[in-house]
Amino acid sequence: MVPIYPASTYHHPGGQPCEFDYSRSGNPSRQQVEEAIALLEGGCSGFAYATGMAAVGSALALLKSGDHLIAPEDLYGGSWRYLTRVLPQNGVAVSFVDTCDLEAVAAAIRPATRAIFLETPSNPLFKITDLRAVAALARERGLLTLLDNTFMTPLLQRPLELGVDVVIHSATKFLGGHSDLMAGLATVAEPELGRRLKFFQNAFGAVLSPFDCFLLSRGIKTLKLRLEASQENARVLAERLAGHPAVGRVLYPGLPDFPGRETHFAQASGAGAILSFELKETSAIPPLLRRLKLPIIAPSLGGVETILTHCWSMSHAALPAADKQRLGLRESLVRISAGIEDVEDLWEDLEQALA
Ligand SMILES: Cc1ncc(COP(=O)(O)O)c(C=O)c1O
């Protein structure tokens, strides 16, 4: 085991610096998880941050005042808040487009465009962006691509191999896996980009603590076992929900009639452990949330326990109601991040709550 090194600073023998000189710049416990994410994603260097949002913000520090960024219309509410409230304040303009539509992405490129930010599957509407196609377009036009790979993890989707430049994770989710830590990760395949991210990580300082590095490295060791079990539970729940009379649309890449299925499986090896569904009646949401006994009702995902989120009021509360409506995020939508419980227990509970 790599120990938890709480040291904030390191002895410089005879005044000479060693491999580690100050913990914000480098720490052996952190180095372990940074090497792990780089290895898993096929990157040359990795970076660990205090939260997923710190990873998003630090990666977007690659942009400077006057630059323009293209981003998906439908993305995690916290990233949306950062892109709409923080980046413009720093002089970075952002255009939101449907990144599933390659022509729309191409049409949004301006002379000042420097990067395209992506999320696929998108959260919570499961829109699928063709990563190879967007990355190729970006390369051709000299733009960087950044992808939030939180939903898939490197077990199911390895974006650097598809041409993406920067891969970001909220490691609070599947990589940590136990809902007991907040962490963010980023990795790149190109050494110069790595050097720039390393500079920002040290300059900004939102690094992951040594104890949380220990928790995260322990979580990563069981990612495959957890995610495969959760993914199987998600498949069973999605299929059964699709046949339930109280349920309207079920959004899950593993369903045979899922619209982005072909694109998704051309770039990912599994459907993942998250699904969304809409109730036919919005008025059925409060009773559902009251009656459920097993899932944790909370704005998160990726834990060993099933987590159910009412996206309208929780994960996407930062988005104005009009924007949610325009994007098709309905108040009747619920997201489930399947855990590793016995699926029959989960289904029994969902059925009684939907009755
Ligand atoms: C897809 C996605 N990206 C980023 C984040 C932000 O991560 P954190 O909450 O660790 O800051 C989240 C959090 O829910 C998320 O779901």
The ligand as an SDF file (V2000), in Angstrom:
LIG
                    3D

 16 16  0  0  0  0  0  0  0  0999 V2000
  -21.0980   14.3690  -15.0050 C   0  0  0  0  0  0  0  0  0  0  0  0
  -20.5800   15.1500  -13.8360 C   0  0  0  0  0  0  0  0  0  0  0  0
  -19.4960   15.9300  -13.9800 N   0  0  0  0  0  0  0  0  0  0  0  0
  -18.9930   16.6580  -12.9660 C   0  0  0  0  0  0  0  0  0  0  0  0
  -19.6030   16.6430  -11.7160 C   0  0  0  0  0  0  0  0  0  0  0  0
  -19.0240   17.4950  -10.6230 C   0  0  0  0  0  0  0  0  0  0  0  0
  -18.3300   16.6970   -9.7080 O   0  0  0  0  0  0  0  0  0  0  0  0
  -18.1630   17.0430   -8.1530 P   0  0  0  0  0  0  0  0  0  0  0  0
  -19.5210   17.0100   -7.5380 O   0  0  0  0  0  0  0  0  0  0  0  0
  -17.2240   15.9660   -7.6790 O   0  0  0  0  0  0  0  0  0  0  0  0
  -17.5560   18.4030   -8.0720 O   0  0  0  0  0  0  0  0  0  0  0  0
  -20.7270   15.8460  -11.5060 C   0  0  0  0  0  0  0  0  0  0  0  0
  -21.3790   15.8310  -10.1950 C   0  0  0  0  0  0  0  0  0  0  0  0
  -22.5070   15.3740  -10.0420 O   0  0  0  0  0  0  0  0  0  0  0  0
  -21.2320   15.0740  -12.5870 C   0  0  0  0  0  0  0  0  0  0  0  0
  -22.3160   14.3010  -12.4530 O   0  0  0  0  0  0  0  0  0  0  0  0
  1  2  1  0
  2  3  1  0
  2 15  2  0
  3  4  2  0
  4  5  1  0
  5  6  1  0
  5 12  2  0
  6  7  1  0
  7  8  1  0
  8  9  2  0
  8 10  1  0
  8 11  1  0
 12 13  1  0
 12 15  1  0
 13 14  2  0
 15 16  1  0
M  END
$$$$
